[in-house]
Amino acid sequence: MEAYRNLSDNSGVELYEIGVDYIVVKFKNSNYAYHYTYRKPGVHDVEEMKNLAEAGRGLCSYINQNVRNNFERREKL
């Protein structure tokens, strides 16, 4: 996983991993990785999350406002 740049300096996102049809996000103070896929929450949300992750800004806000717990699965780290 790659460190989230956190350009706004107040994000809850710590790490992320981007694949062809998914993004995995690890939040600070969490022992879980959350898998968001084209299946759930869907292509539009996953592609937007990928763009925000690469930009280093807005990913946590987007998740909180748009997808919340609509993830494919959660993996204990």
N, CA, C, O and CB atoms as a CASP TS submission, in Angstrom:
PFRMAT TS
TARGET T0000
AUTHOR 0000-0000-0000
METHOD Language model
MODEL 1
PARENT N/A
ATOM      1  N   MET     1       0.841  -1.175   0.000  1.00  0.00           N
ATOM      2  CA  MET     1       0.000   0.000   0.000  1.00  0.00           C
ATOM      3  C   MET     1       0.886   1.239   0.000  1.00  0.00           C
ATOM      4  O   MET     1       2.036   1.205   0.438  1.00  0.00           O
ATOM      5  CB  MET     1      -0.957  -0.002   1.214  1.00  0.00           C
ATOM      6  N   GLU     2       0.334   2.307  -0.491  1.00  0.00           N
ATOM      7  CA  GLU     2       1.055   3.564  -0.650  1.00  0.00           C
ATOM      8  C   GLU     2       0.551   4.582   0.372  1.00  0.00           C
ATOM      9  O   GLU     2      -0.639   4.622   0.681  1.00  0.00           O
ATOM     10  CB  GLU     2       0.894   4.111  -2.090  1.00  0.00           C
ATOM     11  N   ALA     3       1.458   5.397   0.891  1.00  0.00           N
ATOM     12  CA  ALA     3       1.070   6.433   1.849  1.00  0.00           C
ATOM     13  C   ALA     3       0.231   7.504   1.151  1.00  0.00           C
ATOM     14  O   ALA     3       0.566   7.964   0.060  1.00  0.00           O
ATOM     15  CB  ALA     3       2.322   7.070   2.507  1.00  0.00           C
ATOM     16  N   TYR     4      -0.859   7.885   1.801  1.00  0.00           N
ATOM     17  CA  TYR     4      -1.710   8.960   1.291  1.00  0.00           C
ATOM     18  C   TYR     4      -1.010  10.280   1.585  1.00  0.00           C
ATOM     19  O   TYR     4      -0.573  10.511   2.712  1.00  0.00           O
ATOM     20  CB  TYR     4      -3.149   8.918   1.937  1.00  0.00           C
ATOM     21  N   ARG     5      -0.900  11.148   0.585  1.00  0.00           N
ATOM     22  CA  ARG     5      -0.140  12.393   0.739  1.00  0.00           C
ATOM     23  C   ARG     5      -0.780  13.379   1.705  1.00  0.00           C
ATOM     24  O   ARG     5      -0.069  14.164   2.332  1.00  0.00           O
ATOM     25  CB  ARG     5       0.025  13.052  -0.596  1.00  0.00           C
ATOM     26  N   ASN     6      -2.103  13.362   1.842  1.00  0.00           N
ATOM     27  CA  ASN     6      -2.797  14.180   2.830  1.00  0.00           C
ATOM     28  C   ASN     6      -2.420  15.659   2.739  1.00  0.00           C
ATOM     29  O   ASN     6      -1.977  16.246   3.726  1.00  0.00           O
ATOM     30  CB  ASN     6      -2.502  13.665   4.217  1.00  0.00           C
ATOM     31  N   LEU     7      -2.589  16.251   1.586  1.00  0.00           N
ATOM     32  CA  LEU     7      -2.208  17.641   1.371  1.00  0.00           C
ATOM     33  C   LEU     7      -3.018  18.621   2.213  1.00  0.00           C
ATOM     34  O   LEU     7      -2.552  19.728   2.484  1.00  0.00           O
ATOM     35  CB  LEU     7      -2.358  17.986  -0.080  1.00  0.00           C
ATOM     36  N   SER     8      -4.210  18.236   2.625  1.00  0.00           N
ATOM     37  CA  SER     8      -5.012  19.115   3.482  1.00  0.00           C
ATOM     38  C   SER     8      -4.604  18.975   4.950  1.00  0.00           C
ATOM     39  O   SER     8      -5.044  19.757   5.793  1.00  0.00           O
ATOM     40  CB  SER     8      -6.511  18.800   3.318  1.00  0.00           C
ATOM     41  N   ASP     9      -3.774  17.990   5.256  1.00  0.00           N
ATOM     42  CA  ASP     9      -3.216  17.759   6.584  1.00  0.00           C
ATOM     43  C   ASP     9      -4.252  17.442   7.661  1.00  0.00           C
ATOM     44  O   ASP     9      -3.983  17.624   8.848  1.00  0.00           O
ATOM     45  CB  ASP     9      -2.439  18.952   7.000  1.00  0.00           C
ATOM     46  N   ASN    10      -5.428  16.971   7.260  1.00  0.00           N
ATOM     47  CA  ASN    10      -6.432  16.615   8.269  1.00  0.00           C
ATOM     48  C   ASN    10      -7.242  15.384   7.864  1.00  0.00           C
ATOM     49  O   ASN    10      -8.367  15.200   8.330  1.00  0.00           O
ATOM     50  CB  ASN    10      -7.371  17.790   8.509  1.00  0.00           C
ATOM     51  N   SER    11      -6.681  14.555   7.010  1.00  0.00           N
ATOM     52  CA  SER    11      -7.404  13.386   6.512  1.00  0.00           C
ATOM     53  C   SER    11      -7.311  12.215   7.474  1.00  0.00           C
ATOM     54  O   SER    11      -6.321  12.059   8.189  1.00  0.00           O
ATOM     55  CB  SER    11      -6.870  12.978   5.151  1.00  0.00           C
ATOM     56  N   GLY    12      -8.346  11.400   7.484  1.00  0.00           N
ATOM     57  CA  GLY    12      -8.338  10.163   8.246  1.00  0.00           C
ATOM     58  C   GLY    12      -7.739   9.004   7.470  1.00  0.00           C
ATOM     59  O   GLY    12      -7.581   7.912   8.015  1.00  0.00           O
ATOM     60  N   VAL    13      -7.399   9.229   6.192  1.00  0.00           N
ATOM     61  CA  VAL    13      -6.814   8.176   5.352  1.00  0.00           C
ATOM     62  C   VAL    13      -5.309   8.111   5.598  1.00  0.00           C
ATOM     63  O   VAL    13      -4.634   9.140   5.629  1.00  0.00           O
ATOM     64  CB  VAL    13      -7.112   8.433   3.840  1.00  0.00           C
ATOM     65  N   GLU    14      -4.796   6.910   5.769  1.00  0.00           N
ATOM     66  CA  GLU    14      -3.366   6.706   5.979  1.00  0.00           C
ATOM     67  C   GLU    14      -2.686   6.081   4.763  1.00  0.00           C
ATOM     68  O   GLU    14      -1.645   6.565   4.318  1.00  0.00           O
ATOM     69  CB  GLU    14      -3.143   5.831   7.195  1.00  0.00           C
ATOM     70  N   LEU    15      -3.270   5.002   4.220  1.00  0.00           N
ATOM     71  CA  LEU    15      -2.687   4.259   3.106  1.00  0.00           C
ATOM     72  C   LEU    15      -3.762   3.920   2.089  1.00  0.00           C
ATOM     73  O   LEU    15      -4.951   3.886   2.408  1.00  0.00           O
ATOM     74  CB  LEU    15      -1.994   2.976   3.603  1.00  0.00           C
ATOM     75  N   TYR    16      -3.325   3.668   0.854  1.00  0.00           N
ATOM     76  CA  TYR    16      -4.265   3.220  -0.174  1.00  0.00           C
ATOM     77  C   TYR    16      -3.534   2.370  -1.198  1.00  0.00           C
ATOM     78  O   TYR    16      -2.311   2.428  -1.327  1.00  0.00           O
ATOM     79  CB  TYR    16      -4.952   4.424  -0.861  1.00  0.00           C
ATOM     80  N   GLU    17      -4.314   1.579  -1.923  1.00  0.00           N
ATOM     81  CA  GLU    17      -3.795   0.757  -3.020  1.00  0.00           C
ATOM     82  C   GLU    17      -4.812   0.811  -4.148  1.00  0.00           C
ATOM     83  O   GLU    17      -6.006   0.607  -3.934  1.00  0.00           O
ATOM     84  CB  GLU    17      -3.525  -0.731  -2.562  1.00  0.00           C
ATOM     85  N   ILE    18      -4.327   1.087  -5.346  1.00  0.00           N
ATOM     86  CA  ILE    18      -5.197   1.195  -6.517  1.00  0.00           C
ATOM     87  C   ILE    18      -4.959   0.014  -7.444  1.00  0.00           C
ATOM     88  O   ILE    18      -3.818  -0.342  -7.738  1.00  0.00           O
ATOM     89  CB  ILE    18      -4.955   2.528  -7.264  1.00  0.00           C
ATOM     90  N   GLY    19      -6.048  -0.588  -7.899  1.00  0.00           N
ATOM     91  CA  GLY    19      -6.013  -1.641  -8.899  1.00  0.00           C
ATOM     92  C   GLY    19      -6.906  -1.255 -10.063  1.00  0.00           C
ATOM     93  O   GLY    19      -7.506  -0.180 -10.054  1.00  0.00           O
ATOM     94  N   VAL    20      -7.001  -2.099 -11.042  1.00  0.00           N
ATOM     95  CA  VAL    20      -7.796  -1.807 -12.237  1.00  0.00           C
ATOM     96  C   VAL    20      -9.241  -1.502 -11.882  1.00  0.00           C
ATOM     97  O   VAL    20      -9.807  -0.533 -12.389  1.00  0.00           O
ATOM     98  CB  VAL    20      -7.739  -2.977 -13.211  1.00  0.00           C
ATOM     99  N   ASP    21      -9.847  -2.308 -11.022  1.00  0.00           N
ATOM    100  CA  ASP    21     -11.273  -2.144 -10.719  1.00  0.00           C
ATOM    101  C   ASP    21     -11.550  -1.992  -9.226  1.00  0.00           C
ATOM    102  O   ASP    21     -12.634  -2.328  -8.750  1.00  0.00           O
ATOM    103  CB  ASP    21     -12.049  -3.325 -11.255  1.00  0.00           C
ATOM    104  N   TYR    22     -10.564  -1.484  -8.493  1.00  0.00           N
ATOM    105  CA  TYR    22     -10.753  -1.330  -7.048  1.00  0.00           C
ATOM    106  C   TYR    22      -9.818  -0.284  -6.457  1.00  0.00           C
ATOM    107  O   TYR    22      -8.854   0.150  -7.088  1.00  0.00           O
ATOM    108  CB  TYR    22     -10.539  -2.659  -6.349  1.00  0.00           C
ATOM    109  N   ILE    23     -10.132   0.102  -5.235  1.00  0.00           N
ATOM    110  CA  ILE    23      -9.219   0.855  -4.386  1.00  0.00           C
ATOM    111  C   ILE    23      -9.373   0.300  -2.977  1.00  0.00           C
ATOM    112  O   ILE    23     -10.485   0.044  -2.516  1.00  0.00           O
ATOM    113  CB  ILE    23      -9.511   2.408  -4.437  1.00  0.00           C
ATOM    114  N   VAL    24      -8.254   0.118  -2.306  1.00  0.00           N
ATOM    115  CA  VAL    24      -8.244  -0.332  -0.916  1.00  0.00           C
ATOM    116  C   VAL    24      -7.767   0.852  -0.082  1.00  0.00           C
ATOM    117  O   VAL    24      -6.789   1.513  -0.431  1.00  0.00           O
ATOM    118  CB  VAL    24      -7.317  -1.608  -0.709  1.00  0.00           C
ATOM    119  N   VAL    25      -8.462   1.114   1.015  1.00  0.00           N
ATOM    120  CA  VAL    25      -8.134   2.259   1.860  1.00  0.00           C
ATOM    121  C   VAL    25      -7.944   1.788   3.294  1.00  0.00           C
ATOM    122  O   VAL    25      -8.750   1.025   3.827  1.00  0.00           O
ATOM    123  CB  VAL    25      -9.239   3.344   1.782  1.00  0.00           C
ATOM    124  N   LYS    26      -6.852   2.261   3.911  1.00  0.00           N
ATOM    125  CA  LYS    26      -6.617   2.025   5.335  1.00  0.00           C
ATOM    126  C   LYS    26      -6.687   3.376   6.026  1.00  0.00           C
ATOM    127  O   LYS    26      -5.994   4.321   5.648  1.00  0.00           O
ATOM    128  CB  LYS    26      -5.230   1.312   5.596  1.00  0.00           C
ATOM    129  N   PHE    27      -7.525   3.452   7.032  1.00  0.00           N
ATOM    130  CA  PHE    27      -7.699   4.690   7.778  1.00  0.00           C
ATOM    131  C   PHE    27      -6.784   4.708   8.995  1.00  0.00           C
ATOM    132  O   PHE    27      -6.426   3.659   9.530  1.00  0.00           O
ATOM    133  CB  PHE    27      -9.162   4.862   8.207  1.00  0.00           C
ATOM    134  N   LYS    28      -6.408   5.908   9.426  1.00  0.00           N
ATOM    135  CA  LYS    28      -5.633   6.058  10.651  1.00  0.00           C
ATOM    136  C   LYS    28      -6.447   5.486  11.807  1.00  0.00           C
ATOM    137  O   LYS    28      -7.677   5.517  11.780  1.00  0.00           O
ATOM    138  CB  LYS    28      -5.262   7.557  10.910  1.00  0.00           C
ATOM    139  N   ASN    29      -5.774   4.974  12.800  1.00  0.00           N
ATOM    140  CA  ASN    29      -6.427   4.420  13.997  1.00  0.00           C
ATOM    141  C   ASN    29      -7.373   3.273  13.675  1.00  0.00           C
ATOM    142  O   ASN    29      -8.340   3.048  14.402  1.00  0.00           O
ATOM    143  CB  ASN    29      -7.190   5.507  14.720  1.00  0.00           C
ATOM    144  N   SER    30      -7.109   2.550  12.605  1.00  0.00           N
ATOM    145  CA  SER    30      -7.927   1.398  12.239  1.00  0.00           C
ATOM    146  C   SER    30      -7.015   0.217  11.927  1.00  0.00           C
ATOM    147  O   SER    30      -5.927   0.389  11.378  1.00  0.00           O
ATOM    148  CB  SER    30      -8.842   1.726  11.025  1.00  0.00           C
ATOM    149  N   ASN    31      -7.458  -0.957  12.274  1.00  0.00           N
ATOM    150  CA  ASN    31      -6.714  -2.180  11.969  1.00  0.00           C
ATOM    151  C   ASN    31      -7.305  -2.916  10.782  1.00  0.00           C
ATOM    152  O   ASN    31      -7.076  -4.112  10.606  1.00  0.00           O
ATOM    153  CB  ASN    31      -6.688  -3.098  13.178  1.00  0.00           C
ATOM    154  N   TYR    32      -8.068  -2.198   9.966  1.00  0.00           N
ATOM    155  CA  TYR    32      -8.735  -2.799   8.821  1.00  0.00           C
ATOM    156  C   TYR    32      -8.389  -2.060   7.534  1.00  0.00           C
ATOM    157  O   TYR    32      -8.141  -0.854   7.532  1.00  0.00           O
ATOM    158  CB  TYR    32     -10.243  -2.808   9.033  1.00  0.00           C
ATOM    159  N   ALA    33      -8.381  -2.818   6.440  1.00  0.00           N
ATOM    160  CA  ALA    33      -8.296  -2.245   5.095  1.00  0.00           C
ATOM    161  C   ALA    33      -9.667  -2.429   4.461  1.00  0.00           C
ATOM    162  O   ALA    33     -10.241  -3.516   4.518  1.00  0.00           O
ATOM    163  CB  ALA    33      -7.150  -2.927   4.226  1.00  0.00           C
ATOM    164  N   TYR    34     -10.184  -1.381   3.865  1.00  0.00           N
ATOM    165  CA  TYR    34     -11.522  -1.399   3.268  1.00  0.00           C
ATOM    166  C   TYR    34     -11.395  -1.474   1.756  1.00  0.00           C
ATOM    167  O   TYR    34     -10.721  -0.646   1.143  1.00  0.00           O
ATOM    168  CB  TYR    34     -12.341  -0.146   3.687  1.00  0.00           C
ATOM    169  N   HIS    35     -12.042  -2.464   1.156  1.00  0.00           N
ATOM    170  CA  HIS    35     -11.974  -2.712  -0.280  1.00  0.00           C
ATOM    171  C   HIS    35     -13.228  -2.150  -0.950  1.00  0.00           C
ATOM    172  O   HIS    35     -14.343  -2.595  -0.680  1.00  0.00           O
ATOM    173  CB  HIS    35     -11.824  -4.233  -0.574  1.00  0.00           C
ATOM    174  N   TYR    36     -13.027  -1.172  -1.822  1.00  0.00           N
ATOM    175  CA  TYR    36     -14.111  -0.574  -2.604  1.00  0.00           C
ATOM    176  C   TYR    36     -13.890  -1.008  -4.051  1.00  0.00           C
ATOM    177  O   TYR    36     -12.803  -0.817  -4.596  1.00  0.00           O
ATOM    178  CB  TYR    36     -14.143   1.015  -2.463  1.00  0.00           C
ATOM    179  N   THR    37     -14.908  -1.587  -4.673  1.00  0.00           N
ATOM    180  CA  THR    37     -14.739  -2.180  -5.999  1.00  0.00           C
ATOM    181  C   THR    37     -15.784  -1.663  -6.985  1.00  0.00           C
ATOM    182  O   THR    37     -16.730  -0.971  -6.610  1.00  0.00           O
ATOM    183  CB  THR    37     -14.818  -3.702  -5.909  1.00  0.00           C
ATOM    184  N   TYR    38     -15.589  -2.012  -8.241  1.00  0.00           N
ATOM    185  CA  TYR    38     -16.580  -1.667  -9.261  1.00  0.00           C
ATOM    186  C   TYR    38     -17.941  -2.270  -8.922  1.00  0.00           C
ATOM    187  O   TYR    38     -18.977  -1.719  -9.293  1.00  0.00           O
ATOM    188  CB  TYR    38     -16.117  -2.148 -10.646  1.00  0.00           C
ATOM    189  N   ARG    39     -17.936  -3.389  -8.225  1.00  0.00           N
ATOM    190  CA  ARG    39     -19.196  -4.024  -7.843  1.00  0.00           C
ATOM    191  C   ARG    39     -19.880  -3.270  -6.709  1.00  0.00           C
ATOM    192  O   ARG    39     -21.098  -3.093  -6.710  1.00  0.00           O
ATOM    193  CB  ARG    39     -18.955  -5.471  -7.433  1.00  0.00           C
ATOM    194  N   LYS    40     -19.084  -2.832  -5.748  1.00  0.00           N
ATOM    195  CA  LYS    40     -19.636  -2.115  -4.601  1.00  0.00           C
ATOM    196  C   LYS    40     -18.586  -1.169  -4.061  1.00  0.00           C
ATOM    197  O   LYS    40     -17.588  -1.643  -3.519  1.00  0.00           O
ATOM    198  CB  LYS    40     -20.110  -3.095  -3.497  1.00  0.00           C
ATOM    199  N   PRO    41     -18.744   0.101  -4.172  1.00  0.00           N
ATOM    200  CA  PRO    41     -19.944   0.895  -4.403  1.00  0.00           C
ATOM    201  C   PRO    41     -20.251   1.187  -5.867  1.00  0.00           C
ATOM    202  O   PRO    41     -21.306   1.741  -6.175  1.00  0.00           O
ATOM    203  CB  PRO    41     -19.822   2.172  -3.680  1.00  0.00           C
ATOM    204  N   GLY    42     -19.332   0.818  -6.789  1.00  0.00           N
ATOM    205  CA  GLY    42     -19.596   1.033  -8.205  1.00  0.00           C
ATOM    206  C   GLY    42     -18.470   1.766  -8.910  1.00  0.00           C
ATOM    207  O   GLY    42     -17.587   2.343  -8.275  1.00  0.00           O
ATOM    208  N   VAL    43     -18.518   1.731 -10.230  1.00  0.00           N
ATOM    209  CA  VAL    43     -17.464   2.290 -11.080  1.00  0.00           C
ATOM    210  C   VAL    43     -17.258   3.777 -10.814  1.00  0.00           C
ATOM    211  O   VAL    43     -16.128   4.213 -10.597  1.00  0.00           O
ATOM    212  CB  VAL    43     -17.800   2.069 -12.553  1.00  0.00           C
ATOM    213  N   HIS    44     -18.324   4.554 -10.829  1.00  0.00           N
ATOM    214  CA  HIS    44     -18.197   6.009 -10.665  1.00  0.00           C
ATOM    215  C   HIS    44     -17.486   6.359  -9.356  1.00  0.00           C
ATOM    216  O   HIS    44     -16.533   7.137  -9.353  1.00  0.00           O
ATOM    217  CB  HIS    44     -19.587   6.676 -10.702  1.00  0.00           C
ATOM    218  N   ASP    45     -17.947   5.787  -8.255  1.00  0.00           N
ATOM    219  CA  ASP    45     -17.346   6.107  -6.957  1.00  0.00           C
ATOM    220  C   ASP    45     -15.898   5.646  -6.874  1.00  0.00           C
ATOM    221  O   ASP    45     -15.047   6.381  -6.371  1.00  0.00           O
ATOM    222  CB  ASP    45     -18.152   5.472  -5.833  1.00  0.00           C
ATOM    223  N   VAL    46     -15.605   4.459  -7.350  1.00  0.00           N
ATOM    224  CA  VAL    46     -14.235   3.946  -7.281  1.00  0.00           C
ATOM    225  C   VAL    46     -13.294   4.795  -8.126  1.00  0.00           C
ATOM    226  O   VAL    46     -12.189   5.108  -7.683  1.00  0.00           O
ATOM    227  CB  VAL    46     -14.185   2.483  -7.745  1.00  0.00           C
ATOM    228  N   GLU    47     -13.703   5.170  -9.318  1.00  0.00           N
ATOM    229  CA  GLU    47     -12.840   6.002 -10.161  1.00  0.00           C
ATOM    230  C   GLU    47     -12.603   7.376  -9.530  1.00  0.00           C
ATOM    231  O   GLU    47     -11.495   7.908  -9.606  1.00  0.00           O
ATOM    232  CB  GLU    47     -13.459   6.166 -11.556  1.00  0.00           C
ATOM    233  N   GLU    48     -13.625   7.948  -8.914  1.00  0.00           N
ATOM    234  CA  GLU    48     -13.455   9.233  -8.227  1.00  0.00           C
ATOM    235  C   GLU    48     -12.519   9.080  -7.038  1.00  0.00           C
ATOM    236  O   GLU    48     -11.674   9.943  -6.797  1.00  0.00           O
ATOM    237  CB  GLU    48     -14.816   9.788  -7.763  1.00  0.00           C
ATOM    238  N   MET    49     -12.660   8.002  -6.305  1.00  0.00           N
ATOM    239  CA  MET    49     -11.779   7.750  -5.164  1.00  0.00           C
ATOM    240  C   MET    49     -10.328   7.556  -5.611  1.00  0.00           C
ATOM    241  O   MET    49      -9.408   8.020  -4.937  1.00  0.00           O
ATOM    242  CB  MET    49     -12.258   6.519  -4.387  1.00  0.00           C
ATOM    243  N   LYS    50     -10.120   6.883  -6.725  1.00  0.00           N
ATOM    244  CA  LYS    50      -8.764   6.714  -7.267  1.00  0.00           C
ATOM    245  C   LYS    50      -8.153   8.072  -7.601  1.00  0.00           C
ATOM    246  O   LYS    50      -6.999   8.338  -7.262  1.00  0.00           O
ATOM    247  CB  LYS    50      -8.786   5.813  -8.527  1.00  0.00           C
ATOM    248  N   ASN    51      -8.922   8.923  -8.262  1.00  0.00           N
ATOM    249  CA  ASN    51      -8.433  10.257  -8.626  1.00  0.00           C
ATOM    250  C   ASN    51      -8.068  11.066  -7.387  1.00  0.00           C
ATOM    251  O   ASN    51      -7.023  11.716  -7.352  1.00  0.00           O
ATOM    252  CB  ASN    51      -9.486  11.008  -9.451  1.00  0.00           C
ATOM    253  N   LEU    52      -8.918  11.028  -6.380  1.00  0.00           N
ATOM    254  CA  LEU    52      -8.662  11.775  -5.151  1.00  0.00           C
ATOM    255  C   LEU    52      -7.455  11.213  -4.410  1.00  0.00           C
ATOM    256  O   LEU    52      -6.665  11.975  -3.853  1.00  0.00           O
ATOM    257  CB  LEU    52      -9.895  11.748  -4.244  1.00  0.00           C
ATOM    258  N   ALA    53      -7.302   9.900  -4.395  1.00  0.00           N
ATOM    259  CA  ALA    53      -6.146   9.285  -3.734  1.00  0.00           C
ATOM    260  C   ALA    53      -4.852   9.734  -4.397  1.00  0.00           C
ATOM    261  O   ALA    53      -3.893  10.089  -3.711  1.00  0.00           O
ATOM    262  CB  ALA    53      -6.255   7.749  -3.765  1.00  0.00           C
ATOM    263  N   GLU    54      -4.819   9.719  -5.706  1.00  0.00           N
ATOM    264  CA  GLU    54      -3.615  10.133  -6.423  1.00  0.00           C
ATOM    265  C   GLU    54      -3.342  11.621  -6.255  1.00  0.00           C
ATOM    266  O   GLU    54      -2.185  12.043  -6.246  1.00  0.00           O
ATOM    267  CB  GLU    54      -3.741   9.796  -7.899  1.00  0.00           C
ATOM    268  N   ALA    55      -4.393  12.417  -6.122  1.00  0.00           N
ATOM    269  CA  ALA    55      -4.239  13.857  -5.915  1.00  0.00           C
ATOM    270  C   ALA    55      -3.785  14.169  -4.490  1.00  0.00           C
ATOM    271  O   ALA    55      -3.193  15.220  -4.245  1.00  0.00           O
ATOM    272  CB  ALA    55      -5.555  14.578  -6.215  1.00  0.00           C
ATOM    273  N   GLY    56      -4.059  13.261  -3.548  1.00  0.00           N
ATOM    274  CA  GLY    56      -3.654  13.478  -2.168  1.00  0.00           C
ATOM    275  C   GLY    56      -4.558  14.407  -1.389  1.00  0.00           C
ATOM    276  O   GLY    56      -4.165  14.920  -0.342  1.00  0.00           O
ATOM    277  N   ARG    57      -5.762  14.631  -1.882  1.00  0.00           N
ATOM    278  CA  ARG    57      -6.685  15.551  -1.217  1.00  0.00           C
ATOM    279  C   ARG    57      -8.131  15.143  -1.486  1.00  0.00           C
ATOM    280  O   ARG    57      -8.503  14.868  -2.627  1.00  0.00           O
ATOM    281  CB  ARG    57      -6.441  17.000  -1.689  1.00  0.00           C
ATOM    282  N   GLY    58      -8.945  15.106  -0.430  1.00  0.00           N
ATOM    283  CA  GLY    58     -10.379  14.925  -0.585  1.00  0.00           C
ATOM    284  C   GLY    58     -10.907  13.509  -0.473  1.00  0.00           C
ATOM    285  O   GLY    58     -12.120  13.310  -0.521  1.00  0.00           O
ATOM    286  N   LEU    59     -10.043  12.524  -0.328  1.00  0.00           N
ATOM    287  CA  LEU    59     -10.500  11.132  -0.327  1.00  0.00           C
ATOM    288  C   LEU    59     -11.367  10.808   0.891  1.00  0.00           C
ATOM    289  O   LEU    59     -12.440  10.224   0.741  1.00  0.00           O
ATOM    290  CB  LEU    59      -9.301  10.192  -0.367  1.00  0.00           C
ATOM    291  N   CYS    60     -10.926  11.174   2.070  1.00  0.00           N
ATOM    292  CA  CYS    60     -11.694  10.859   3.276  1.00  0.00           C
ATOM    293  C   CYS    60     -13.054  11.559   3.251  1.00  0.00           C
ATOM    294  O   CYS    60     -14.068  10.959   3.606  1.00  0.00           O
ATOM    295  CB  CYS    60     -10.907  11.268   4.536  1.00  0.00           C
ATOM    296  N   SER    61     -13.075  12.811   2.838  1.00  0.00           N
ATOM    297  CA  SER    61     -14.343  13.551   2.745  1.00  0.00           C
ATOM    298  C   SER    61     -15.283  12.889   1.752  1.00  0.00           C
ATOM    299  O   SER    61     -16.479  12.759   2.016  1.00  0.00           O
ATOM    300  CB  SER    61     -14.091  15.011   2.334  1.00  0.00           C
ATOM    301  N   TYR    62     -14.748  12.469   0.612  1.00  0.00           N
ATOM    302  CA  TYR    62     -15.583  11.809  -0.392  1.00  0.00           C
ATOM    303  C   TYR    62     -16.177  10.516   0.164  1.00  0.00           C
ATOM    304  O   TYR    62     -17.365  10.245  -0.011  1.00  0.00           O
ATOM    305  CB  TYR    62     -14.766  11.516  -1.665  1.00  0.00           C
ATOM    306  N   ILE    63     -15.351   9.728   0.826  1.00  0.00           N
ATOM    307  CA  ILE    63     -15.844   8.476   1.406  1.00  0.00           C
ATOM    308  C   ILE    63     -16.939   8.772   2.427  1.00  0.00           C
ATOM    309  O   ILE    63     -17.996   8.143   2.400  1.00  0.00           O
ATOM    310  CB  ILE    63     -14.688   7.682   2.066  1.00  0.00           C
ATOM    311  N   ASN    64     -16.696   9.715   3.318  1.00  0.00           N
ATOM    312  CA  ASN    64     -17.685  10.042   4.355  1.00  0.00           C
ATOM    313  C   ASN    64     -18.994  10.557   3.773  1.00  0.00           C
ATOM    314  O   ASN    64     -20.064  10.248   4.297  1.00  0.00           O
ATOM    315  CB  ASN    64     -17.118  11.076   5.305  1.00  0.00           C
ATOM    316  N   GLN    65     -18.926  11.327   2.711  1.00  0.00           N
ATOM    317  CA  GLN    65     -20.120  11.951   2.147  1.00  0.00           C
ATOM    318  C   GLN    65     -20.842  11.083   1.124  1.00  0.00           C
ATOM    319  O   GLN    65     -22.039  11.267   0.903  1.00  0.00           O
ATOM    320  CB  GLN    65     -19.751  13.251   1.514  1.00  0.00           C
ATOM    321  N   ASN    66     -20.143  10.140   0.494  1.00  0.00           N
ATOM    322  CA  ASN    66     -20.738   9.422  -0.634  1.00  0.00           C
ATOM    323  C   ASN    66     -20.835   7.904  -0.498  1.00  0.00           C
ATOM    324  O   ASN    66     -21.794   7.309  -0.987  1.00  0.00           O
ATOM    325  CB  ASN    66     -19.969   9.723  -1.833  1.00  0.00           C
ATOM    326  N   VAL    67     -19.878   7.277   0.145  1.00  0.00           N
ATOM    327  CA  VAL    67     -19.911   5.811   0.178  1.00  0.00           C
ATOM    328  C   VAL    67     -20.012   5.215   1.578  1.00  0.00           C
ATOM    329  O   VAL    67     -20.541   4.115   1.740  1.00  0.00           O
ATOM    330  CB  VAL    67     -18.691   5.275  -0.487  1.00  0.00           C
ATOM    331  N   ARG    68     -19.522   5.908   2.571  1.00  0.00           N
ATOM    332  CA  ARG    68     -19.553   5.449   3.970  1.00  0.00           C
ATOM    333  C   ARG    68     -19.228   3.960   4.095  1.00  0.00           C
ATOM    334  O   ARG    68     -18.097   3.544   3.843  1.00  0.00           O
ATOM    335  CB  ARG    68     -20.926   5.727   4.585  1.00  0.00           C
ATOM    336  N   ASN    69     -20.208   3.173   4.478  1.00  0.00           N
ATOM    337  CA  ASN    69     -19.998   1.739   4.704  1.00  0.00           C
ATOM    338  C   ASN    69     -20.341   0.879   3.494  1.00  0.00           C
ATOM    339  O   ASN    69     -20.509  -0.333   3.628  1.00  0.00           O
ATOM    340  CB  ASN    69     -20.819   1.287   5.878  1.00  0.00           C
ATOM    341  N   ASN    70     -20.444   1.476   2.343  1.00  0.00           N
ATOM    342  CA  ASN    70     -20.787   0.741   1.124  1.00  0.00           C
ATOM    343  C   ASN    70     -19.514   0.173   0.474  1.00  0.00           C
ATOM    344  O   ASN    70     -19.214   0.468  -0.683  1.00  0.00           O
ATOM    345  CB  ASN    70     -21.544   1.665   0.126  1.00  0.00           C
ATOM    346  N   PHE    71     -18.784  -0.635   1.225  1.00  0.00           N
ATOM    347  CA  PHE    71     -17.562  -1.255   0.720  1.00  0.00           C
ATOM    348  C   PHE    71     -17.828  -2.718   0.396  1.00  0.00           C
ATOM    349  O   PHE    71     -18.773  -3.320   0.905  1.00  0.00           O
ATOM    350  CB  PHE    71     -16.411  -1.126   1.746  1.00  0.00           C
ATOM    351  N   GLU    72     -16.978  -3.282  -0.460  1.00  0.00           N
ATOM    352  CA  GLU    72     -17.100  -4.698  -0.843  1.00  0.00           C
ATOM    353  C   GLU    72     -16.776  -5.616   0.338  1.00  0.00           C
ATOM    354  O   GLU    72     -17.507  -6.559   0.638  1.00  0.00           O
ATOM    355  CB  GLU    72     -16.164  -5.019  -2.032  1.00  0.00           C
ATOM    356  N   ARG    73     -15.660  -5.308   0.996  1.00  0.00           N
ATOM    357  CA  ARG    73     -15.283  -6.106   2.161  1.00  0.00           C
ATOM    358  C   ARG    73     -14.268  -5.342   3.001  1.00  0.00           C
ATOM    359  O   ARG    73     -13.688  -4.348   2.565  1.00  0.00           O
ATOM    360  CB  ARG    73     -14.709  -7.478   1.729  1.00  0.00           C
ATOM    361  N   ARG    74     -14.077  -5.833   4.202  1.00  0.00           N
ATOM    362  CA  ARG    74     -13.126  -5.242   5.138  1.00  0.00           C
ATOM    363  C   ARG    74     -12.177  -6.350   5.565  1.00  0.00           C
ATOM    364  O   ARG    74     -12.602  -7.461   5.882  1.00  0.00           O
ATOM    365  CB  ARG    74     -13.850  -4.588   6.379  1.00  0.00           C
ATOM    366  N   GLU    75     -10.895  -6.036   5.568  1.00  0.00           N
ATOM    367  CA  GLU    75      -9.865  -7.041   5.854  1.00  0.00           C
ATOM    368  C   GLU    75      -9.071  -6.645   7.094  1.00  0.00           C
ATOM    369  O   GLU    75      -8.536  -5.538   7.166  1.00  0.00           O
ATOM    370  CB  GLU    75      -8.918  -7.213   4.642  1.00  0.00           C
ATOM    371  N   LYS    76      -8.993  -7.540   8.063  1.00  0.00           N
ATOM    372  CA  LYS    76      -8.210  -7.292   9.281  1.00  0.00           C
ATOM    373  C   LYS    76      -6.728  -7.312   8.929  1.00  0.00           C
ATOM    374  O   LYS    76      -6.257  -8.226   8.251  1.00  0.00           O
ATOM    375  CB  LYS    76      -8.531  -8.353  10.386  1.00  0.00           C
ATOM    376  N   LEU    77      -6.003  -6.314   9.387  1.00  0.00           N
ATOM    377  CA  LEU    77      -4.562  -6.230   9.108  1.00  0.00           C
ATOM    378  C   LEU    77      -3.748  -6.753  10.277  1.00  0.00           C
ATOM    379  O   LEU    77      -2.519  -6.759  10.219  1.00  0.00           O
ATOM    380  CB  LEU    77      -4.155  -4.786   8.798  1.00  0.00           C
TER
END
